[in-house]
């Protein structure tokens, strides 16, 4: 039988099936807090923008 997986947040305690993939509600809520505060983000190249290549002026085809 394989060893239990560690909590994805604290990496100290085994995963509890009730809170999977975390060991407790505390770790689950702490991880959520990191998401909400923006600590988890995908790095982008300097100078990159969110401009759609098909709509370079950003108007999205809608007129006000």
N, C-alpha and C positions, 0 to 999 in steps of 0.2 A: 504494500500500500504506500503511495507517495506521501511525502511530508505535506502538511497543510500549507497553503499559500499564505504569505505574509500580507498584512493590510497594505493597500496601495498608498496610503497616506503616511502612516507612522513607521511602517516596515518593521515593527517590533513584535506585534501580536498576530496570532493567526486570524484569518478571516472568519467572521461569524456569519452563518447562513442568513440570519435575519437582516444584516447590514451589508451583505456582499456587494462590492469587493472590499468593504471596510471591516474593521474589527468592532466598531461601536458607532453609536449615533454621533458622539463627539468628533471622531475622525471624519465622518460623512459631512457634518456641518462645517468643519474647518476647511475641508476641501472645497465645498460650495463657496465659502467665503473667499477663497483664493480666486475662484472663477469670477465672482462678482466684483472683486477689486481690480481685476485685470492682470493679476500676476501670471496667469496662464495665457500666453498669446503666441501666435506664430510669427517668428521674425520675418521681416520683409527687407528687401534690398533698399539701401538709401536712395531716395529720390523716386521711389515707385509711387504710383497713384492708383486710385480705384476707378479710373476712367475705363468705360467699356470701349473696346476697340471698334465695335460696330457703331458707336454713338460718341465720337470724340468730344462733342460739345456738351455732353451730359444732359441733353434735353429729354432723352428717353422717348422721343417721338410724341410727347404730349405738349400741347400748347395751353397757356393760361389765358 
